[in-house]
């Protein structure tokens, strides 16, 4: 038998068969031109050994054309993900894509758009027209009166308005999707002019922005009468796009209010353009009439400086409002005598900082009082002792007072020191003979009189004060607003003269 052929069975066991019979010996074989069906497919090798494909036998897992499926090592990368290519070609394509992806991952620094990863930003849009007035401003808008957008967490709304129309447009928001509220503050920015606005003016064409962080929905609506057609395009994006200021920035670059925030420090007494940032004060008024009488508790105030550039650290306002008055009187006079005249301006007070005293030899020792402005007494009530005055008295509990004249008021004496025990209002108070004592209650009501607060009490000896003595008040004696300060000697010292120089200032 010649022309042996080697074959493999279903279990991959090799066996040999012959194509011809020789020397009368019969060996089991298959005729070459009549192979069984299991061997009909497949390709023969150039040698006598035949290579059988996986499909030659139904019991073998099909691996037909495995060489073609895997591909050759030198195959080019596949040109698409869906074409017919070998596995090696697909692997090469995958590796190329991975390399390209790695090259696109950003590194520190800037890259061109072509070399950067594309990012899709969250954006919500809406558009429509407004042709009529919204007659339901807090509810579901009248048809044709609003353009609405759901924000989905977007924080900034950009608005473009075109068309021909009349009627102002307002911005409204809602969180419960039921009740709408109008934003009335000037928190919308005209992106063209940079001016904050509360509403889009009638007939305005332009683009606008507003921060709407946290709201569910927003809408542009016409709350006033509308004519024509306003075309609205809305675009909501994430991220804060603007910061608004209560009032628009004034004309001029880099300026907020009156302060130039770019120029920075400028040397003293050097030329400067604009208004550089400086720490300093404000020159205070130099006349009583221009004193600021509007300051109240809680107000901000300027650091005062004088016209000479000095910081004013003394208690008075400015040197131009200082005063120095000279006064003399006989020690025997027991009536009220003006020591310092009133300022002449409402709310502007006298502040007495020091006194310079001298006297002749006096006929008797005694006391003199420096008094605040006169208060007109309209009544002192029986039963309560409540004293009513005009103008407002500015008294405090513990202040000493004196009545210099009374009509009625049995039980209340003139030229006697009393002490305020309670203050019912700016025009009423009670008083006693001692600090914290029982209220004086007259047996007959007083119907008129004059009262003074005693600011200071000075004692004098009969030997007098030959050399001037200066008395300083760490806390200046303060008069009521636009009130004179006076001197009263309650009991005559019989003879001699008292000399007083008073120094102080006027201010609010």
Backbone torsions as a table, in degrees:
resi	resn	phi	psi	omega
1	UNK	NA	132.0	-178.8
2	UNK	-122.1	-178.2	178.9
3	UNK	52.1	58.2	179.6
4	UNK	-65.2	144.0	176.9
5	UNK	-124.6	127.6	178.0
6	UNK	-95.0	128.1	-179.2
7	UNK	-129.5	164.1	175.8
8	UNK	-118.4	138.1	177.7
9	UNK	-84.7	-170.5	-176.1
10	UNK	-65.3	-20.1	178.8
11	UNK	-97.5	15.3	-179.9
12	UNK	64.1	25.9	176.4
13	UNK	-92.2	127.4	-178.2
14	UNK	-79.3	135.9	173.5
15	UNK	-139.9	163.6	-174.8
16	UNK	-117.8	138.9	174.9
17	UNK	-131.8	160.0	-176.6
18	UNK	-113.9	151.0	-178.8
19	UNK	-95.7	-15.6	179.0
20	UNK	-138.5	159.4	179.8
21	UNK	-106.2	137.2	-178.0
22	UNK	-127.8	153.2	172.6
23	UNK	50.7	34.1	172.5
24	UNK	71.1	6.7	178.9
25	UNK	-96.3	123.3	-177.9
26	UNK	-97.2	121.5	178.1
27	UNK	-115.1	137.7	179.0
28	UNK	-56.2	129.9	-178.4
29	UNK	-157.9	174.1	175.6
30	UNK	-117.5	141.1	173.3
31	UNK	-70.9	138.6	-176.6
32	UNK	-59.6	-37.5	-176.8
33	UNK	-89.3	13.6	178.6
34	UNK	-144.3	48.3	178.5
35	UNK	-65.9	150.7	177.2
36	UNK	-64.6	164.9	-176.4
37	UNK	-57.3	-35.3	-177.4
38	UNK	-60.9	-20.1	-177.3
39	UNK	-113.1	3.4	-176.1
40	UNK	-66.5	-32.6	-179.5
41	UNK	-90.3	170.4	178.1
42	UNK	101.8	170.1	-176.6
43	UNK	-114.7	145.3	177.2
44	UNK	-92.2	144.4	177.2
45	UNK	-81.2	172.8	179.4
46	UNK	-70.2	-20.8	179.1
47	UNK	-91.2	-173.8	-179.3
48	UNK	-77.2	-15.2	178.4
49	UNK	-83.5	131.6	-177.7
50	UNK	-100.2	130.4	175.8
51	UNK	-89.7	125.4	-176.0
52	UNK	-104.1	133.1	179.4
53	UNK	-79.8	166.2	-177.2
54	UNK	-63.3	-27.6	-177.8
55	UNK	-81.5	-0.7	179.4
56	UNK	-66.6	-21.1	-178.2
57	UNK	-138.8	128.6	-179.1
58	UNK	-60.3	-22.3	-177.8
59	UNK	-80.7	-7.6	-178.1
60	UNK	-102.2	135.3	177.0
61	UNK	-58.0	129.8	-173.7
62	UNK	-67.3	121.7	175.2
63	UNK	-127.9	32.6	-176.5
64	UNK	-58.4	138.6	176.9
65	UNK	54.9	39.8	-177.5
66	UNK	-60.8	-30.8	178.1
67	UNK	-64.7	-42.7	179.3
68	UNK	-68.8	-38.4	-177.9
69	UNK	-64.0	-45.6	-180.0
70	UNK	-71.7	-37.8	-177.0
71	UNK	85.5	169.0	-179.9
72	UNK	-93.4	152.5	-179.8
73	UNK	-56.1	-29.2	-177.5
74	UNK	-94.2	12.0	176.6
75	UNK	-63.6	142.5	176.5
76	UNK	-73.2	158.3	177.9
77	UNK	-62.3	143.4	178.4
78	UNK	-59.2	144.0	-178.1
79	UNK	-90.2	-8.8	177.6
80	UNK	-152.3	169.2	179.5
81	UNK	-86.4	-12.4	-173.3
82	UNK	-117.2	-4.8	-179.5
83	UNK	-73.7	176.7	178.8
84	UNK	-94.4	107.3	-178.7
85	UNK	-141.4	163.3	174.6
86	UNK	-74.1	163.5	-178.9
87	UNK	-61.0	-38.9	179.9
88	UNK	-61.9	-38.5	179.0
89	UNK	-64.5	-40.8	178.1
90	UNK	-66.6	-39.5	178.0
91	UNK	-60.9	-42.8	178.7
92	UNK	-62.1	-40.2	178.9
93	UNK	-63.6	-42.1	179.7
94	UNK	-62.2	-42.0	-179.9
95	UNK	-65.9	-37.6	177.1
96	UNK	-63.8	-43.1	178.8
97	UNK	-62.8	-39.9	179.5
98	UNK	-64.0	-40.8	177.6
99	UNK	-63.0	-42.4	178.3
100	UNK	-63.3	-39.0	179.1
101	UNK	-64.6	-43.8	178.4
102	UNK	-60.9	-37.5	-179.7
103	UNK	-68.2	-20.5	-178.8
104	UNK	-89.6	-13.4	178.8
105	UNK	-65.8	124.3	-174.5
106	UNK	-63.3	146.2	169.8
107	UNK	-114.4	171.9	178.5
108	UNK	-59.5	138.5	-178.7
109	UNK	109.6	-179.3	-177.2
110	UNK	-95.0	147.9	175.0
111	UNK	-134.0	155.4	176.1
112	UNK	-70.2	163.7	-179.5
113	UNK	-59.9	-37.3	-178.5
114	UNK	-65.4	-26.3	-178.3
115	UNK	-104.0	15.6	-179.6
116	UNK	-114.5	158.1	175.7
117	UNK	-76.3	133.4	176.7
118	UNK	-72.8	136.5	179.0
119	UNK	-123.3	132.3	178.1
120	UNK	-96.6	115.3	-179.9
121	UNK	-86.3	147.8	176.8
122	UNK	-73.0	125.3	-179.4
123	UNK	-139.7	133.9	173.5
124	UNK	-116.5	137.9	-178.7
125	UNK	-131.0	155.3	174.6
126	UNK	-158.5	153.0	178.7
127	UNK	-151.2	161.5	179.7
128	UNK	171.8	-172.4	-178.9
129	UNK	-126.0	152.6	175.2
130	UNK	-120.2	122.6	-176.7
131	UNK	-125.4	-8.1	-175.5
132	UNK	-145.8	167.9	-178.9
133	UNK	-78.1	142.4	175.4
134	UNK	-81.9	110.9	-178.3
135	UNK	-90.1	-0.7	177.9
136	UNK	-127.3	72.0	-171.1
137	UNK	-62.6	-26.3	-178.4
138	UNK	-105.3	5.7	-178.6
139	UNK	-133.5	-153.6	178.4
140	UNK	-62.7	123.1	-171.4
141	UNK	-66.7	148.8	172.5
142	UNK	-58.2	139.9	-179.5
143	UNK	-54.2	133.2	178.2
144	UNK	79.0	11.1	-176.0
145	UNK	-112.5	-0.9	-175.7
146	UNK	-154.9	152.9	170.8
147	UNK	-122.2	121.6	-169.9
148	UNK	-111.7	150.1	177.0
149	UNK	-140.9	137.1	172.4
150	UNK	-87.3	127.9	-170.3
151	UNK	-83.4	-29.6	179.1
152	UNK	49.6	43.5	177.6
153	UNK	83.8	-0.9	177.4
154	UNK	-68.2	147.3	-173.6
155	UNK	-107.5	-24.4	-176.3
156	UNK	-123.1	131.8	179.3
157	UNK	-112.1	123.4	174.4
158	UNK	-101.0	135.6	-173.5
159	UNK	-125.9	129.5	171.8
160	UNK	-119.9	132.9	-178.4
161	UNK	-121.9	127.2	174.8
162	UNK	-132.9	179.6	177.8
163	UNK	102.9	-179.9	178.1
164	UNK	-117.6	118.5	-174.0
165	UNK	-160.7	169.3	168.9
166	UNK	-133.5	152.7	-178.0
167	UNK	114.5	127.2	-179.7
168	UNK	-67.5	149.5	179.5
169	UNK	-112.6	135.6	-177.5
170	UNK	-114.3	157.5	175.4
171	UNK	-103.0	130.6	178.0
172	UNK	-126.4	153.6	-179.9
173	UNK	-136.5	160.6	175.2
174	UNK	-149.7	151.0	173.3
175	UNK	-114.9	-26.4	-179.3
176	UNK	-98.5	0.0	179.2
177	UNK	62.6	20.4	178.1
178	UNK	-123.5	-58.8	-178.6
179	UNK	-101.3	131.9	179.4
180	UNK	-106.1	141.1	178.9
181	UNK	-121.1	141.9	-179.8
182	UNK	-89.5	130.4	174.5
183	UNK	-82.4	112.9	-175.8
184	UNK	-99.6	-12.9	178.0
185	UNK	-73.2	157.5	179.1
186	UNK	-80.0	65.0	-175.9
187	UNK	-105.5	-0.3	175.8
188	UNK	-94.8	138.8	-176.2
189	UNK	-108.4	127.4	169.8
190	UNK	-74.0	107.5	-172.7
191	UNK	-67.6	-16.8	-179.3
192	UNK	-85.6	-44.9	-176.8
193	UNK	-96.8	-17.9	-177.3
194	UNK	76.4	14.5	-177.3
195	UNK	-98.2	126.7	175.0
196	UNK	-67.8	140.0	-179.3
197	UNK	-138.5	158.0	176.7
198	UNK	-93.9	-33.5	178.4
199	UNK	-136.0	157.3	173.7
200	UNK	-80.9	119.3	-173.5
201	UNK	-59.9	155.6	177.5
202	UNK	-54.3	133.5	176.5
203	UNK	69.2	6.1	-177.1
204	UNK	-71.3	136.1	174.0
205	UNK	-115.2	127.3	-178.8
206	UNK	168.3	-167.2	179.8
207	UNK	-124.7	144.2	-173.0
208	UNK	-141.2	158.9	178.6
209	UNK	-137.6	151.0	176.1
210	UNK	-153.5	143.0	176.6
211	UNK	-85.7	121.4	-178.3
212	UNK	-126.1	38.1	-177.6
213	UNK	-56.1	132.3	171.2
214	UNK	91.5	-9.0	-177.7
215	UNK	-89.4	150.9	179.4
216	UNK	-75.4	-49.8	-177.9
217	UNK	-138.8	161.3	174.3
218	UNK	-140.3	158.5	175.5
219	UNK	-152.6	150.0	171.0
220	UNK	-99.6	129.8	-175.0
221	UNK	-144.1	155.5	176.8
222	UNK	-98.8	106.0	-179.1
223	UNK	-88.4	-11.5	176.4
224	UNK	-107.8	174.6	179.1
225	UNK	-59.3	136.6	-176.1
226	UNK	-120.2	144.7	168.4
227	UNK	-133.3	157.2	179.2
228	UNK	73.4	-159.0	-176.7
229	UNK	-132.8	123.0	173.3
230	UNK	-103.2	121.2	178.8
231	UNK	-94.4	123.3	-172.8
232	UNK	-114.1	130.0	173.1
233	UNK	-122.5	121.8	-177.1
234	UNK	-112.7	142.0	177.8
235	UNK	-143.0	116.1	-179.3
236	UNK	-106.6	132.4	-178.7
237	UNK	-132.9	162.0	175.5
238	UNK	-80.7	154.3	176.8
239	UNK	94.8	140.6	179.7
240	UNK	-73.7	124.8	-177.6
241	UNK	-101.8	-16.2	-177.3
242	UNK	-155.1	157.6	171.3
243	UNK	-125.0	128.1	-177.5
244	UNK	-100.6	152.7	175.7
245	UNK	-116.8	145.4	-174.6
246	UNK	-51.7	-41.3	-178.7
247	UNK	-122.6	149.3	-178.5
248	UNK	-64.0	150.2	175.7
249	UNK	-66.5	139.9	179.8
250	UNK	-70.8	167.7	179.5
251	UNK	-63.0	137.2	-180.0
252	UNK	120.8	134.7	-175.7
253	UNK	-70.7	147.0	171.5
254	UNK	60.0	30.8	-176.3
255	UNK	-122.9	129.2	172.0
256	UNK	-117.1	119.6	-174.9
257	UNK	60.9	-126.5	178.9
258	UNK	-105.6	17.9	-174.2
259	UNK	-115.4	126.2	175.2
260	UNK	-86.4	114.2	-172.9
261	UNK	-90.7	-0.2	-179.6
262	UNK	-102.4	-41.8	-174.5
263	UNK	-57.8	-40.2	178.1
264	UNK	76.7	-151.8	-174.9
265	UNK	-71.1	138.0	175.1
266	UNK	-124.0	137.5	-177.1
267	UNK	-62.2	147.7	178.7
268	UNK	-59.9	138.3	176.0
269	UNK	61.8	30.7	175.8
270	UNK	-118.5	153.5	-179.1
271	UNK	-65.6	141.9	-179.2
272	UNK	-147.4	143.7	175.9
273	UNK	-99.8	133.6	179.8
274	UNK	86.0	-152.5	-176.4
275	UNK	-128.8	88.5	-176.0
276	UNK	-67.9	156.3	176.2
277	UNK	-70.5	123.1	179.4
278	UNK	-141.3	156.7	172.0
279	UNK	-106.6	117.8	-176.1
280	UNK	-165.4	-160.8	-178.3
281	UNK	-128.9	-172.8	179.9
282	UNK	-120.3	133.3	178.6
283	UNK	-66.2	123.6	-176.1
284	UNK	-82.3	159.0	179.6
285	UNK	-60.1	150.8	-176.6
286	UNK	-109.5	5.1	175.5
287	UNK	-129.0	154.0	-179.1
288	UNK	-60.5	-39.4	-174.8
289	UNK	-63.8	-24.0	-177.5
290	UNK	-104.9	11.0	175.6
291	UNK	-65.2	141.5	178.1
292	UNK	-78.3	109.7	-179.1
293	UNK	-106.2	20.2	-174.5
294	UNK	-103.8	-7.8	-176.0
295	UNK	-67.1	134.9	175.3
296	UNK	-132.7	171.2	-179.4
297	UNK	-56.7	133.1	178.8
298	UNK	95.0	-10.0	178.9
299	UNK	-75.3	149.9	168.3
300	UNK	-79.3	150.4	-178.5
301	UNK	-140.6	149.0	177.7
302	UNK	-74.9	151.1	170.5
303	UNK	-76.4	117.4	-171.9
304	UNK	-77.8	142.1	171.9
305	UNK	-132.9	159.5	-179.0
306	UNK	-89.8	171.0	178.0
307	UNK	-65.3	-15.7	177.2
308	UNK	-90.2	0.8	177.7
309	UNK	91.0	4.0	-179.4
310	UNK	-86.3	141.6	172.2
311	UNK	-70.6	134.8	-179.0
312	UNK	-91.7	106.9	-179.3
313	UNK	-107.7	-9.1	174.1
314	UNK	-77.1	171.4	-172.8
315	UNK	-78.9	-16.2	178.9
316	UNK	-84.2	165.2	-172.9
317	UNK	-75.7	-49.9	-177.7
318	UNK	-160.8	153.9	-175.6
319	UNK	-58.9	-31.3	-178.5
320	UNK	-65.7	-17.6	-179.0
321	UNK	-103.9	6.7	172.9
322	UNK	-68.3	152.9	174.9
323	UNK	-134.9	159.1	175.7
324	UNK	-148.9	107.0	-176.4
325	UNK	-112.3	137.9	177.0
326	UNK	-104.7	136.8	-173.0
327	UNK	-144.7	145.9	173.0
328	UNK	-147.4	149.6	178.0
329	UNK	-154.4	158.2	175.8
330	UNK	-72.7	140.0	-178.2
331	UNK	-71.8	-6.8	-179.0
332	UNK	-93.7	-9.8	-177.4
333	UNK	-80.5	126.7	-175.5
334	UNK	-115.2	25.7	174.7
335	UNK	-109.0	162.1	-179.7
336	UNK	-68.6	129.6	179.6
337	UNK	-125.6	134.3	-176.5
338	UNK	-69.5	128.5	179.4
339	UNK	-101.3	-44.7	-179.8
340	UNK	-133.2	124.2	-178.9
341	UNK	-69.3	160.1	177.4
342	UNK	-65.2	158.5	-176.9
343	UNK	-69.1	-30.0	-179.1
344	UNK	92.2	-1.7	-179.6
345	UNK	-130.7	132.9	-179.1
346	UNK	-56.4	139.1	176.3
347	UNK	74.2	-8.3	178.4
348	UNK	-90.7	124.9	-172.3
349	UNK	-104.1	160.7	166.1
350	UNK	-90.5	135.5	174.3
351	UNK	-119.7	113.2	-178.6
352	UNK	-91.2	113.7	-175.1
353	UNK	-92.4	-33.8	179.1
354	UNK	-160.0	158.6	177.4
355	UNK	-124.0	142.6	171.1
356	UNK	-116.9	116.0	-173.1
357	UNK	-111.3	144.2	170.1
358	UNK	-154.9	152.3	179.3
359	UNK	-143.7	161.9	165.4
360	UNK	-80.1	179.0	170.2
361	UNK	-65.6	129.9	-175.0
362	UNK	-96.8	149.8	179.4
363	UNK	-69.5	-26.8	178.2
364	UNK	-155.9	152.7	175.1
365	UNK	-72.7	161.3	179.7
366	UNK	-177.4	-164.5	-176.4
367	UNK	-131.9	151.0	174.3
368	UNK	-131.3	141.8	-179.8
369	UNK	-112.2	138.3	168.3
370	UNK	-95.4	124.6	-171.3
371	UNK	-110.2	150.6	171.0
372	UNK	-76.0	-177.0	179.2
373	UNK	-62.6	154.2	-177.7
374	UNK	-70.3	139.4	173.5
375	UNK	-112.6	130.4	177.8
376	UNK	-83.7	123.4	179.4
377	UNK	-90.7	123.9	177.6
378	UNK	-96.3	-25.2	177.9
379	UNK	-168.0	152.6	165.1
380	UNK	-128.5	114.7	-169.1
381	UNK	-79.9	143.6	169.5
382	UNK	-76.1	154.9	179.6
383	UNK	86.4	-38.5	-179.2
384	UNK	-120.3	-27.2	-176.0
385	UNK	74.2	13.9	-178.7
386	UNK	-70.4	125.5	-180.0
387	UNK	-100.0	130.8	179.0
388	UNK	-113.1	131.4	-175.2
389	UNK	-129.2	169.6	167.6
390	UNK	-149.1	143.4	-5.2
391	UNK	-72.0	-164.8	178.0
392	UNK	-55.6	138.6	-168.3
393	UNK	-89.5	-25.1	179.8
394	UNK	62.2	23.7	-179.1
395	UNK	-83.3	155.8	176.9
396	UNK	-129.6	156.4	179.3
397	UNK	-58.6	130.7	-178.9
398	UNK	99.8	-15.5	177.5
399	UNK	-62.8	145.5	176.0
400	UNK	-94.9	141.1	-178.1
401	UNK	-134.8	165.9	176.1
402	UNK	-145.5	137.3	172.9
403	UNK	-94.9	126.5	179.8
404	UNK	-99.5	-16.6	178.2
405	UNK	-155.2	141.8	179.3
406	UNK	-144.9	143.1	169.1
407	UNK	-111.6	113.8	-173.0
408	UNK	77.3	-152.6	177.8
409	UNK	76.3	43.9	178.8
410	UNK	-56.4	127.6	-177.4
411	UNK	105.6	-9.5	175.6
412	UNK	-114.8	128.7	-173.0
413	UNK	-107.6	146.1	174.6
414	UNK	-77.8	154.0	178.3
415	UNK	55.5	33.3	176.6
416	UNK	-120.2	138.9	-179.2
417	UNK	-79.1	127.5	172.9
418	UNK	-121.8	164.3	-178.2
419	UNK	-126.3	134.6	-179.6
420	UNK	-68.3	128.1	179.6
421	UNK	-105.4	-26.1	177.6
422	UNK	-157.0	153.2	179.4
423	UNK	-122.1	108.1	-178.9
424	UNK	-77.4	-33.9	179.8
425	UNK	-163.2	-173.6	179.4
426	UNK	-72.3	-7.8	179.5
427	UNK	-126.4	7.2	179.6
428	UNK	-135.4	150.6	176.5
429	UNK	-162.9	162.6	171.0
430	UNK	-113.5	160.4	-175.5
431	UNK	-145.7	161.1	180.0
432	UNK	-140.8	169.8	178.6
433	UNK	-78.8	-20.1	178.5
434	UNK	-130.3	159.7	179.5
435	UNK	-65.0	121.7	-179.9
436	UNK	76.4	7.9	-178.2
437	UNK	-78.7	-174.3	179.9
438	UNK	-71.8	142.3	-179.9
439	UNK	-61.1	139.6	172.8
440	UNK	-77.9	126.4	-180.0
441	UNK	-122.1	112.1	-178.0
442	UNK	-69.1	149.6	176.3
443	UNK	-79.8	-21.4	173.9
444	UNK	-132.3	136.6	-175.0
445	UNK	-65.5	144.4	170.8
446	UNK	-86.8	138.3	-177.9
447	UNK	-111.8	-8.3	178.3
448	UNK	-165.5	162.5	177.9
449	UNK	163.7	-179.6	177.5
450	UNK	-132.3	137.4	-176.6
451	UNK	-131.9	147.2	176.6
452	UNK	-132.5	147.5	167.2
453	UNK	-85.6	134.6	178.7
454	UNK	-87.1	115.8	-178.5
455	UNK	-85.8	-33.6	-175.5
456	UNK	-158.2	146.6	179.4
457	UNK	-124.7	125.3	-178.2
458	UNK	-119.6	129.6	177.3
459	UNK	-95.6	144.9	178.5
460	UNK	-126.9	145.5	174.8
461	UNK	-102.8	161.9	-179.9
462	UNK	-64.6	-29.4	-179.8
463	UNK	-67.6	-16.8	178.3
464	UNK	76.7	-178.2	179.4
465	UNK	-121.4	95.2	-175.6
466	UNK	-70.5	-43.8	179.4
467	UNK	-97.2	136.1	-177.9
468	UNK	-56.2	134.8	177.0
469	UNK	-113.1	129.8	-178.3
470	UNK	-101.3	129.5	177.7
471	UNK	-114.5	119.9	179.5
472	UNK	-101.0	142.7	177.0
473	UNK	-110.8	105.9	179.1
474	UNK	-53.8	-39.7	171.9
475	UNK	-107.3	105.7	-174.4
476	UNK	-53.5	144.3	175.6
477	UNK	-70.2	129.4	-172.4
478	UNK	-114.0	130.5	177.0
479	UNK	-88.0	168.7	170.0
480	UNK	-68.2	165.1	-178.4
481	UNK	-60.5	131.3	178.8
482	UNK	51.6	43.7	-179.5
483	UNK	-121.3	143.5	175.9
484	UNK	-77.8	159.3	168.8
485	UNK	-107.1	140.2	-173.9
486	UNK	-130.5	167.7	177.2
487	UNK	-118.1	135.5	176.8
488	UNK	-133.7	125.3	171.5
489	UNK	-100.9	104.8	-172.6
490	UNK	-69.4	-30.1	179.9
491	UNK	-129.4	130.1	-175.0
492	UNK	-58.7	137.8	172.3
493	UNK	-97.8	16.9	170.2
494	UNK	67.4	-45.6	-177.5
495	UNK	-155.4	167.9	-179.9
496	UNK	99.1	169.5	-178.3
497	UNK	-126.9	141.8	177.1
498	UNK	-108.1	133.8	-179.4
499	UNK	-116.9	129.2	-178.5
500	UNK	-135.1	131.1	168.1
501	UNK	-113.2	124.2	-177.7
502	UNK	-114.3	134.0	-179.6
503	UNK	-126.1	144.4	179.5
504	UNK	179.5	-149.2	-177.3
505	UNK	-155.6	170.7	178.1
506	UNK	-120.5	140.2	-179.6
507	UNK	-169.4	179.7	-177.7
508	UNK	-72.6	NA	NA
